[in-house]
Amino acid sequence: MDLLNPGGAVTRRFQPLAPRPGALAGRSLGVLDNSKPNARVLLERLAELLASRAGTASVKIWSKPSSAQPAQCLDEIARSVQVVLTGSAD
Amino acid sequence: MVLGTDEFSSLARAEALARGLPHLPLVTVPHPIGGIQPAGVRAKAALVVDEVMQALTIAPRLPAAAERVEEAEMLEAPDDPDRLQAWIVERGWGDGLPVLPPTLGRVKALLGGTRRDPTEVVAVLPPRLGEATVQALAVNAALAGARPEYLPVILAAIEALADPAFNLQAIQTTTHPCSPLVIVNGPLATALGINSGAGALGPGRWANAAIGRAVRLALQNVGGARPGREDRATLGHPGKYTYCLAENEAASPWEPLHVERGFQRAVSTVTVCASEAPHNVNDHGSTTARGIAASLAGTAATVGSNNVYLEGEPLFVLGPEHAQTVAGDGWSKADLKHALFDAARVPLSRFSDENRGRFAALRPQWFQGTSGDTTVPIAATWEDVMVIVAGGAGKHSAFIPTFGRTRSVTRRIGE
């Protein structure tokens, strides 16, 4: 028998990704900590490693006040730095 | 680019796809990073730094086409009922319990239960950002075996869940076990046979079972929160199959929930809460309001609830006998809420040192720089304590904590 799809019909439109900066040397790096336990430790250590291995110029850190709600500072981050690392889930 | 642990990569990929970015670089480290020493976390960072550098400098391959039809509207399924169940399970459209086939004929019959246009988009449901049209919701109602007259309740519940205050995105994907508790008020509860009395949260009534289940299946299928993939519940609870009751307004000595919230008694509403399983409160001895309140508050003052560190609206479901005892001492619902807020307090000493430190960032007035005698309330204010009356004869009530970062939402049931 023919059944209707309980997910509804979906057509996905793909978005372009932000262009990669080419080289990381001299780029400003942002970290958005999603406030999950140890997320900041992981992201900060990665930022340190990127500075020593790839020559990223500076790091700025933002934190979400709640891991269960979207960040409010995304525009500010986009204006302030060239490359961003963030975390998803646990 | 996005970092995550390998355990949660299916959720991260689903979120990216929902936003049209399946090619967003995702780098994973071995799970967990929470709950381990910082040195271990830093070591994991070293494991992936090369991958991160690559993700930040090399453009990933783009999808083949600018857009893609992901799912067809109709599919051919087996006629045999048992083979049908296996087919549904393979596609991840069910919940493990048997479903009925959403044929065009059955869905059309369900759509007869509402005046609304089948193409109307009731809500967009995260994390998949699927469009919950009236028809899509009727398809899930058909799977759940709902009757056409239940459809308006299901539609109102979905609208309420999509209200930003509810925070559906978080509730759909969290490791916390929460599931939407659907509370129905007003005359429609009786008209539809939604149980508010004995066994109201147990099995037996078609309406409770099918309404709650239709809502859950819609959240899973349209919202794309599939257990173990995007729905990350560590253990979950059986309310994720169905979780629906009516308030026992006839047995309540107080105004019902929807009247508290400004609706006329004769209007019918649904209220949704992101709820854990009920914690029972057995009290066969108390004969005073103060005594019942002590039992309720004592059960609610728990270290492991989300409300104690994230606040929100913890719910008390008073059995009618307990409600009569409390009201018999002249207490209003507000009096009870005040008493519960004052008495349901968790001593700081009961939390681990590590958690006290973590919670200090979230509720500094309770967890930071306070004396050893401090006890922490389970909500921000007494007004955030919710009380309803439900159940039958017997001396039991229930405490139902919530996810915390969520507000309950009440919606009028339309046609």
Interface residues (C-beta under 8 A of the other chain):
Chain A: M1 D2 L3 L4 N5 P6 G7 G8 A9 V10 T11 R12 R13 F14 Q15 P16 L17 P19 R20 P21 G22 A23 L24 K36 P37 N38 A39 V41 L42 L43 R45 L46 L49 L50 R53 A54 S66 A68 Q69 P70 V83 V84 L85 T86 G87 S88 A89 D90
Chain B: M1 V2 L3 G4 T5 E7 F8 L11 A12 E15 L17 R19 G20 L21 P22 H23 L24 L26 V29 H31 P32 I33 G34 G35 I36 P38 V41 R42 K44 A45 A46 V48 V49 V52 M53 L56 T57 I58 A59 P60 L62 P63 A65 A66 E67 R68 V69 E70 E71 A72 E73 M74 L75 E76 A77 P78 D79 W93 P101 P102 T103 L104 V107 R128 G130 E131 A132 T133 Q135 A136 V139 N140 A142 L143 N167 Q169 A170 T173 T174 T175 L217 A218 N221 V222 G224 R232 L310 R358 L362 F403 G404 R405
